[in-house]
Amino acid sequence: MPRHTPPQPAADVPPLSFSFAGATLGADEQGAPPRTFLLVHGIGMGRTVFEGLAEHLGGHGRIVRVDLPGYGEAPEPVRTLTIERTADLLAAFIRERGYPGEPGGLVLVGHSMGTQVVAEVAARHPGLADFVVLIAPTVDPRARSAGRQLLRLLHDLAVESPRVIAIGAREYLRAGPNLRGKMRAMLAHRPEEAYPRITVPTLVLRGGQDTVCPPAWCREVVALLPDGFLSEIDAHGHETMIRDAEPAASRIIRFVEGC
């Protein structure tokens, strides 16, 4: 059975802790409905990378940021979770918190590996989300190996700001020694099989300089989505919502308010 623990006093510990099927995620909430934006980070990251995006989205609804199991302040699971199992955990958390059915709707926002998680939530648990946002979706099938992903990421970092590099380095160190297993789980997942099963409006956001998610792959993602839209943010790379979150937030808000 799911287990929910009340808020904890330490400032750097997620005030919400939720356990399901042997794994635990952490989360924090700010703001108020009617709309809820649930933000899911990428590999090696944690909920704190969404600080800027949460700030810009904050006036438009409740913001929920999660630490997936083994990331940020969430405890490491006994076994590395598949993307599908991670999605089931997140879906159980969403149901426990009562987000589905609120008047403004639930917006699932994933970045990088987080896009794989939210895509599986929407595909495996229809009716939970009203909108999906895929920021820098992985994994391009033409680069489905750790070596190719790393090479693309290094090329992307060459154009990123020192702030992005510093935040990324901090979060990757926090991800711990199990990062290799998590990478294997990410690469084993086939998001292209989930996209056709997402029935809600879905926005694909790509940084114009993102080498991890090239234009051809993002166009392919949109083509696979029954109700997909593509938007590019010039002069941004893979970590577009860290470098300068305002453009991404503006496009997300226009998307959900225009649908």
Buried (B, 14 or more C-beta within 10 A) or exposed (E): EEEEEEEEEEEEBBBBBBBBEEBBBBBBBEBEEEBBBBBBBBBBBBBBBBEBBBBBBBEBBBBBBBBBBBBBBBBBBEEBBBBBBBBBBBBBBBBBBEBBEBEBBBBBBBBBBBBBBBBBBBBBBEEBBBBBBBBBBBBBEEBBEEEBBEBBBEBBBEBBBEEBBEBBEBBEEBBEEBBEEBBEBBBEBEBBEBBEBBBBBBBBBBBEBBBBBBEEBBBBBBEBBEBBBBBBBEEBBBBBBBBBBEBBBEBBBEBBEEB
